[in-house]
Amino acid sequence: MHFFTSNHVSLIGACYPPSSALVAASPDYRPNSQELSRLTYYAANHPGKIHKVGSELEKRVKADCVKAAASNPRARASLLITLAILRELAIECRRDISLLSPSLVSCLRITLSSLPSDLEVCARAASVFTAWCTYTDGHIIGVDSGLTQNYLTIIKLFAAQCNTETKSSDHELRNRTRLVGLAAITGVVNSEALYTSPTQFKPQVSSLTGALLSHVILTDTAILDDCMQTTKENTNSPYLAEFRTRPLSERKASSIHAHIDGEVGPSSTDVLATAIHALSQLFKHSNAGQVSSLMHAAFENLDNMQLWAKTDRCQWFAQRACEWTQYQYRYAIPSRLAEHLLSTPDAGVFIDQQKALICMLTAIFTSPTALVNLSTSDIVSNLITLVFRRVVINPTDNLLPLLVECITSLGTRVYYSDQISDLASELVSRLTTMDVQGPLSQQKGVSASRSQAIRCLLAGLLGLMVAADEHSKDARASEQQMPSLMSMDTKPSSIPIRGPRRTRIPGEIWHDTLSLLCDSDFAVRSDYAQALVTYLRREVPRASVNGFRRSRAIAGGSPPAQANSISLLLFGDPATRSLHAIHAYLFLLATSSSLGSFLGAPASPSHSFNGEMTTIRTSTTGPEGDLSQNGETAGGGSSSTTTPRRSIDPTARSRKSSNAHRLLDVVSERISFSCLASLSDYALILHVLTAIHEEVPVRGLLTGVPMLVALEAAAQVEEGADVTTRQRSMSLKELLTRVWLVIGKLWNIPELVGRAENELSTMKGPVTLPQLAPFTPGVLRNPETEAPFPVLTEMDLLDDWTGIKSEDVLVLLASSKSVQEATALDQQNLLHRFGARWTVEGALRESIERPNPNRPVTDSGSPLLKLSPALMAIENLSLQSLTRSARGVGVTDLREALEGRAGVSNPALARAPSVSTLDHSPSLNFYPGRHALVPTQSRTKKRAVTAGSGEVRDVLNRLGIGKYSGNSLLKASFPTMQKSDQK
């Protein structure tokens, strides 16, 4: 040793064998253990010397790398020993690792850059790098620019090794090289260096995901599932160890080696399992923002490697990424997928990337992995926007069925009871907004895109309902199997979690779209009619007419309660208003000579004009409940539901109103040659009417029979009419006879059933209603083609077939005991109701919510006060918001004010309530129409509290007692009291 040699230099030099013995140090290439201990002890106890030690080792690494690259075996041996010294220093000086970090990272960067193909050197470097990653806190990343750049370079070099391909056919060498790179990458994944710096996280994961994701995407899903299961069962990997969650003093650095004599080489399955394990740890340690960056990096790498065509592997990755991510951060994955999908460029032909992204979203939503904090409204809005963009480019785009399936899959993610209703409102609002775009929708080329977009949204709307119901059934089935699963020691994460029970979609959501029954495109009319029938069948609980009896409100209630129930059935019920609109549009479809793009009647007062969302509160009372919420029930109580809806802007409402009025101008009382309905349209009308009468029989009967009578009158043709008109007349009569047959069977009227069946059996002719094509809810089918009337001559057309007469049907219906009991009307009133003149304009007017002169009354005879947000849309609020009483103010009011009874300004509220909620408790009756109040035990009557002077003064002012004030036209009562109050 030279006399002037520094102590740290002497300690480092003593760790190496003599120069002549360097090559003989193989295969371990270890430094002298005793001298190494002295060096590590010196560095650990003299932190100020760590930087000098590191600088000296860095000089040696630079010199040895240059010589080793020139195939110098002694320099290579010296380099391996230097790397071993660096690893021991990193372990022993873990508390001061930041002082050693610049030199250590620089040494690794130089080594890997100089000898990238030397597997033994790379394995020794990976061992050093893993030790440093284990003990560093990561705060130096991003602060020291030189160290940060070297660190990122090291990650890229190890990432390249993860996907290396050897020139020879030695698969064992290739797998060992990949495992060395994966071991180093895993060290980064479990290190604080990756997660500490927000600015440097993205550059790191860009290299990490590229190294790990390629192994997943290039492997069959069956093999991926097997490796995934193996990784779950064997948590202790022979190549990896995670110590990030442990204190610094308890961490241990993994030792990485290239080969041990007698050891069997790793297989491709070992490499894949290691990559999957590292990828799972990467998602497991990331928060929401980092998960979003991970997905962005995955998208970039899939683009660079052109692996989007592997759709099934991409789906597998998306599902497992959600499973690996922490529970509270999983929402970031589908959110980022939807955003990236929306940002993809539009092209005439869809690209593999768009297809893969849609399938990945669908796979996530349909997987059993639980998700929270997911904004389903934002995702469905993005998907709808993409639907519109694709139909503009190509109405027959192959992505449209996938987008509909993706929208449908959102029905499996129910987080609150009204979620499906809110998503349905979003879809319906887009339908109405798109359909009122004016003349543009009728231009050539645009009409096909518009029709396809409507059909896509309708399919998605039905898919939401179906998916939610199926998912609820599966959840209930899993709950029944849960005891057996728990007995088998099943992990809790593998047991499905049941979401909240959803509410049914309110019928008012459909009101703005009912005019699609009369759309100019038959494919739209067909899909909408099927959608409407599906809604009635699935969302409205079926009422059994055979066991139907009058509710207590009708049978045994007070006269005001009976009046309320019948009034709601005939006038104010939302379900009744919807049925009025449906029958109006069905009549138009059957008889109109003008079909086109228009939507609905004038706006309902309950719709808000001043915002995106509005709240509609509907109070329903009647023997069948509410079609908009719970369908038909046998109760006679009342219920209140609040449904958020997206309102339509005033311009759209005005355009819809003008279109409806323009349509009424061309309504004819009888069919003619110019009618546009086809045989398929009449089959659709029969399909809808059958569903109405079977699902909502009472309302369907009261609102539909007058329309059927009017339709029979419209089917009458004059003598000498052309062949086409006579064909149409016979089809309408067949339709009516089949509807009467349905009504007769439903209400158990044997005479009506017999007459209808007899008439149908005697019908002979070449024209009959066709069978409808099979329909699967939630699936975008090919556009349906209509069946036109065949071209016939006078010789082909037989004698006119009259069918069953409506006059006879009305008598049979009115005399039916079941109809009388269900409607609480006698035969005379039923005949009057069924025989009333029906018009399209009147039905559309009845479908609008408006102030009802037959308002519900209380037992005391005064109008029942009902406040609703719908009142805010009434122009004259002062006259419509509160119940006005014609009774004058007198001494009784003064007495009540003195006794504490005049606490409100409205006289209707000052009287004794008809039902006291203080003396009653809610009954535990789960039928919506029977939420009556059950009387409780009586309580001792307390002395009334004397009213304040303000209430008394208010009554006296209304009586006109007092004298005029100098600056007011009102009489001042008790001026002395006023003065005392002002003091």
Secondary structure by P-SEA (a helix, b strand, c coil): ccccccaaaaaaaaacccccccccccccccccaaaaaaaaaaaaacccaaaaaaaaaaaaaaaaaaaaaaccaaaaaaaaaaaaaaaaaaaaaccccccccaaaaaaaaaaaaaccccaaaaaaaaaaaaaaaaccccccccccaaaaaaaaaaaaaaaaaaaccccccaaaaaaaaaaaaaaaaaaaaacccccccccaaaaaaaaaaaacaaaaaaccaaaaaaaaaaaaacccccccccccccccccbbbbbbbccccccccccaaaaaaaaaaaaaaaaaaccaaaaaaaaaaaaaaaaaaccccaaaaaaaaaaaaaaaccccccaaaaaaaaaaaaaccccccccaaaaaaaaaaaaaaaccccccccaaaaaaaaaaaaaaaaaaacccccaaaaaaaaaaaccccccccaaaaaaaaaaaaaaaaaaaccccccccaaaaaaaaaaaaaaaaaaaaaaaaaaaaaaaaaaaaaaaaaaaaccccccbbbbcccccccccccccccccccccccaaaaaaaaaaaaaaaacccccccccccccccccccccaaaaaaaaaaaccccaaaaaaaaaaaaaaaaaccccccccccccccccccccccbbbbbbbbbcccccccccccccccbbbbbbbbbbbbcaaaaaaaaaaaaaaaaaccccccccccccaaaaaaaaaaaaaaaaacaaaaaaacaaaaaaaaaaacccccccaaaaaaaaaaaaaaaaaaaaaaaaaccaaaaaaaaaaaaaccccccbbbbccccccccccbbbbbccccccccccccccccccaaaaaaaaaacaaaaaaacccaaaaaaaaaccccaaaaaaaaccccccccccccccccbbbbccccccccccccccbbbbcccccaaaaaaaaacccccccccccccccccccccccccccccccbbbbbcccccccccccccaaaaaaaaaaaccccccccccccccaaaaaaaaac
